[in-house]
Amino acid sequence: MKFHWRGALITVFAVCLAFGGYKIFEGNAQKAIADSPAPEAGGPVASVEVAPVKTQTITAAGTAFGEVVPAPNAVQVASVPYEIRVGQVMVSAGQKVARGEPLIQVEPSPDTLLQLGQAENSYDISKQNLAHVKQLFDLKLATNTQMLKAQEDFRKASLQLKNFQKMGVDGMRVIRADASGLVSYVNVQDGAIVADGKPLVGTIAQSRLEVRLGMEPNAAGRLAQGQPVRLSPVNQQLPTGITGRIRKISRAVNQTTRLVDVFVALPSAGHGQSAGFLLGEYVMGKIQTASSYGMVVPRSAVLPEGGRYVLYTVSNEKAVKHIVQRGVESGNLVQVSGGGLKPGDEVVVVGNYELKDGMAVKVLHTK
């Protein structure tokens, strides 16, 4: 058999190439392994940011909404003690009025004029009858009983007529504002017949407005009479708002809002911008609900865990877990206590969700 030396040569050459490539690949792999960093012997390291525990007074403020309402006994009601016909209504609800400004023009109704005429007739008849009985009495032609009855009839007729005159039932009259303020309501229209004593127009002195706010029952229980409240209109901008004081805290829940009504007295017009409030206007109030002195940390440092709260501090590059109690909160700060925490300890504020007690940490930044 003839030997094919050329084929054998090609086979040897191919084997050499394959062996050389494998050696090159093996060398590169070993180099890559050598260049890669060795794993940490102590487990994972968490990167965190910390902030120091501080001691200070922290104040919590609640926000409530409500409206401007009349203060107690602030509404002055215009009415007439006899039946009238409305001649002309001269104001509308919400209008500002000055002291003495006309509100409504009225006149006696036909029935009232009829009653007035009857009273005048009764007075004239009783007067004439008394004079006649007196003449008969002087002539011994009338008894004492007749004389006394004539005198009583005249007295009653006189009182009835004087009562009409005292009420001013003598024609057209104009009802005017007793003080400067706002028209709260108008209950009648031109030409209407109105019963005696029915409210016609209500006015409120500008200085007799207050704010009624609605507070959650648990927050209202922490308020006190006389406590300051910062007030701002919802629909307009005041540079700094004004400060009123709590006049009264209701001891019952408002059945409409399901909140507790808190009544805030406005400052007088000479002290601030109370004139900027309008009757019925929606108002926002900020009220201090709690204040306490103690250790304070950023809110992000405190985590909920199984019905309790925990936070982590850093000591010797290790995370230390503390079980704490939360106190007053304000903005991004919260008061904490317990768990062996001390002022100056560094609490973890970023990266704390992945921590476990004793875990290695690396502090990247201190706030």
Secondary structure, 3 states (H helix, E strand, C coil): CCCCHHHHHHHHHHHHHHHHHHHHHHHHHHHHHHHCCCCCCCCCEEEEEEEECEEEEEEEEEEEEEEEEECCCCEEEECCCCCEEEEEECCCCCCEECCCCEEEEEEECHHHHHHHHHHHHHHHHHHHHHHHHHHHHHCCCCCHHHHHHHHHHHHHHHHHHHHHHHHCCCCCEEEECCCCEEEEEECCCCCCEECCCCCCEEEEEHHHEEEEEEECHHHHCCCCCCCEEEEEECCCCCCCCEEEEEEEEEEEECCCCCCEEEEEECCCCCCCCHHHCCCCCEEEEEEEEEEEEEEEEEHHHCEEECCEEEEEEEECCEEEEEEEEEEEEECCEEEEECCCCCCCCEEEEECHHHCCCCCEEEEEEEC
